[in-house]
Amino acid sequence: MPEVIINGPEGRLQGRYQPGKVPDAPIALILHPHPQHGGTMNNKVVYTAYQTFTKRDYGVLRFNFRGVGRSLGTYDRGEGELSDAAAALDWLQATNPNAKACWVTGFSFGAWIGMQLLMRRPEISGFISISPPANLYDFSFLAPCPASGLILHGDQDTVVPHDSVGTLVEKLAKQKGIKIDYRLQPGIDHFYQDRLDVIEENMTNYLDDHPAG
């Protein structure tokens, strides 16, 4: 998984990229948790998601938001981070011009950014949101949600109580043509402590049922 440097809005963005094995392999962008709470592209949940897509021969990119690791800039309350994600997706698409599908996956803060990116980029064909912070950030911009996807959450999450995510899912599920697969996992906290296998298992099952292309 070679390191790559992407030209971001505030300068260099540090990333890790695994190319797909065929020219038209689908692509996936992975977004990490909150930069001011220790979130990086090396977060265990992010890495697990990255590896899950890699095992399916996707072209996969994870990167550090501005001000994290070797990425330049400073935290920008989500606005700048959304611009970073858009620049990373531009790079991923330019590197894979024949990709037959495009997915975005985010964990916690990264899920919030990923859903915003989904609204801006109609070419995104599916999403996976892991522990989206529905109690901490406004998700009302999902009106309507432009793509179907998987939302994965733990019923022991004390950072983001699952009731708030359930309310979000109910709202999204009412939209025509959109199918939200909401999987509330028993005994799982916000950080999937010692249970990263749950992420890989659910992602793999969902992607099996929703093949790219």
C-alpha angles and dihedrals in degrees: 000000000000121000115247132194117219126194103241131184091265097033134274121020117196116220147164118226133189113189122219120249097241131046094246097043114144117254134225133194118205121204124201133222128270113319092216093054099053098278116157138153087261093063109132094238091048091048091049091052090047092051092047092058091042091056088056091054096249120151099249132192130185120175144173118257117234114299094019122112109325094341113116127231134045135275111285106190093258099303095089092039090057088053089050090053091050091051091049091050090049089054093047092050093046089051091049106035093162098048110144095210140014126213133183123203128183138177121216107313087012089058090056091050091045093054090051090050088051089060092052100044116055091185090073104104101187144001141208116202117191115199096339109203096236092159094052104041137039113254095176090111087080092091098152109004104224100209142029121249153148125278114194122191141160123238090218094055108134094176094057111019109220093234090072091052091047090055090051091049092050090054094048093045091062092065117102117250094010122112119193115194102205114191115186107193121212119235094008124131129203094274099043088235109204089346105088087129088074090063095050093044095051095042091049093049092048094048090048088057093044107042116192120254 
